[in-house]
Amino acid sequence: MPDVYTTLSVISLLLTIGGLLGGFFAFRNGMTRTANEVQERVINALESEITNLRQRLDDMKDENVRLRLIIDTICAALKSRGLAVTIDGDMVSIHDAHGSTTTFTRQALVEQRIDLLFIALLVVGQQGGELGAPLLPDSQLRQKLQGEFIAHLVGLKD
């Protein structure tokens, strides 16, 4: 009888070890398969994104060509009216029939818009009962208004 119990214990131990090893390998195989499936999905998603980006790039190239043609058409129309427009990077020069030239840069346009914004803020500030213009020099007024505008944009001031 003791031999039967010993034999059954050894068989039980071998089955337990076999079950543990089988479970480990099944788990590892499942994890590898899952990792491969996830990797495949990521690769497919990235390939799809690359395809979409290439299509958008092609669309933007077509739009850029269309806009260049429109600019060329506008320049030709203005030239027929006696205004020659030259575009060099960020700088646009306009020459008229009298020989005068006007040059604009993107920075100059931005500065003009900022000046208009500050004038509008000044008017709004004065109408709100805040009379800051006569009391401050231009540079201090700009600095004050710019600080208030930026503080308003980032939510520091209502």
WOCOR-V598259 format. One record per residue. N is the residue number from 0. RES is the residue in one small letter. SS is DSSP state (a for helix, b for strand, c for the rest). PSI is psi in degrees with one decimal (* if undefined). OMEGA is omega in degrees with one decimal (999 if undefined). Layout:
((N RES SS PSI OMEGA) (N RES SS PSI OMEGA))
//
This chain:
((0 m c -43.4 178.7) (1 p a -29.9 178.3) (2 d a -32.3 179.6) (3 v a -43.3 178.6) (4 y a -38.5 178.9) (5 t a -42.5 179.8) (6 t a -44.0 178.9) (7 l a -36.7 177.6) (8 s a -43.4 179.8) (9 v a -42.3 179.4) (10 i a -42.6 178.4) (11 s a -42.1 178.3) (12 l a -43.1 179.1) (13 l a -40.0 178.1) (14 l a -39.1 179.1) (15 t a -46.4 178.5) (16 i a -43.4 177.7) (17 g a -42.0 178.5) (18 g a -42.1 178.4) (19 l a -44.7 178.5) (20 l a -43.0 178.1) (21 g a -42.6 177.3) (22 g a -41.9 179.3) (23 f a -48.0 -179.2) (24 f a -36.1 177.3) (25 a a -42.5 178.5) (26 f a -46.0 179.9) (27 r a -41.0 179.2) (28 n a -42.0 178.2) (29 g a -41.8 178.6) (30 m a -41.4 179.3) (31 t a -43.3 179.4) (32 r a -43.0 178.6) (33 t a -43.6 178.7) (34 a a -40.6 178.7) (35 n a -39.5 178.6) (36 e a -43.1 178.5) (37 v a -43.5 179.1) (38 q a -41.3 178.6) (39 e a -43.0 179.2) (40 r a -42.2 179.6) (41 v a -44.3 179.4) (42 i a -44.1 179.2) (43 n a -41.6 179.3) (44 a a -42.3 179.7) (45 l a -39.0 177.0) (46 e a -39.7 177.3) (47 s a -42.2 178.7) (48 e a -40.9 178.0) (49 i a -43.0 178.1) (50 t a -44.5 178.3) (51 n a -42.5 179.9) (52 l a -39.0 177.4) (53 r a -40.3 178.2) (54 q a -42.6 178.2) (55 r a -38.6 177.9) (56 l a -44.0 177.5) (57 d a -41.6 177.7) (58 d a -41.1 179.5) (59 m a -34.9 175.7) (60 k a -43.8 178.0) (61 d a -42.5 178.2) (62 e a -39.1 178.4) (63 n a -42.5 177.7) (64 v a -43.6 179.4) (65 r a -44.0 179.8) (66 l a -36.9 176.3) (67 r a -39.9 177.5) (68 l a -39.0 177.2) (69 i a -43.9 178.7) (70 i a -42.7 177.8) (71 d a -39.1 178.2) (72 t a -43.7 178.3) (73 i a -44.1 178.7) (74 c a -41.4 179.5) (75 a a -40.2 178.9) (76 a a -41.9 178.7) (77 l a -35.3 178.8) (78 k a -36.9 178.0) (79 s a -20.5 176.7) (80 r c 3.0 177.2) (81 g c 10.3 177.8) (82 l c 121.8 177.7) (83 a b 124.6 -178.8) (84 v b 126.9 177.7) (85 t b 127.2 179.6) (86 i b 121.1 179.9) (87 d b 92.4 -178.3) (88 g c -119.2 179.2) (89 d c 0.4 -175.7) (90 m b 130.1 178.1) (91 v b 124.6 178.5) (92 s b 137.3 178.8) (93 i b 120.8 179.5) (94 h b 129.7 178.7) (95 d c 178.4 -176.2) (96 a c -21.2 -179.2) (97 h c -2.9 177.6) (98 g c -1.4 179.0) (99 s c 151.0 -176.9) (100 t b 136.4 174.2) (101 t b 132.3 -178.0) (102 t b 133.1 176.4) (103 f b 145.4 170.4) (104 t b 162.5 178.4) (105 r a -38.4 179.2) (106 q a -40.8 -180.0) (107 a a -39.6 178.5) (108 l a -39.6 177.6) (109 v a -42.8 179.5) (110 e a -38.1 177.3) (111 q a -41.1 179.6) (112 r a -37.9 177.5) (113 i a -42.5 177.3) (114 d a -44.3 178.5) (115 l a -37.6 178.3) (116 l a -43.7 179.9) (117 f a -36.9 176.9) (118 i a -43.7 178.6) (119 a a -41.3 178.0) (120 l a -38.2 179.4) (121 l a -45.1 179.9) (122 v a -44.5 179.1) (123 v a -42.4 179.4) (124 g a -39.4 179.8) (125 q a -36.3 179.1) (126 q a -24.7 178.6) (127 g c 7.3 178.0) (128 g c 1.4 -178.5) (129 e c 108.8 -176.7) (130 l c 86.8 -176.7) (131 g c -18.9 -171.7) (132 a c -51.7 -175.4) (133 p c -19.9 -174.6) (134 l c -15.1 -175.6) (135 l c 141.7 171.6) (136 p c 162.7 -176.0) (137 d a -46.5 -176.9) (138 s a -40.6 179.1) (139 q a -36.9 178.8) (140 l a -45.9 178.3) (141 r a -44.8 -178.6) (142 q a -43.6 179.5) (143 k a -49.1 -178.0) (144 l a -39.3 179.2) (145 q a -42.7 177.8) (146 g a -43.0 178.3) (147 e a -40.0 -179.6) (148 f a -44.3 179.8) (149 i a -41.1 177.9) (150 a a -38.0 178.1) (151 h a -39.0 -179.0) (152 l a -40.6 -177.6) (153 v c 1.3 173.6) (154 g c 13.9 180.0) (155 l c -22.6 -175.5) (156 k c 137.0 179.7) (157 d c * 999))
//
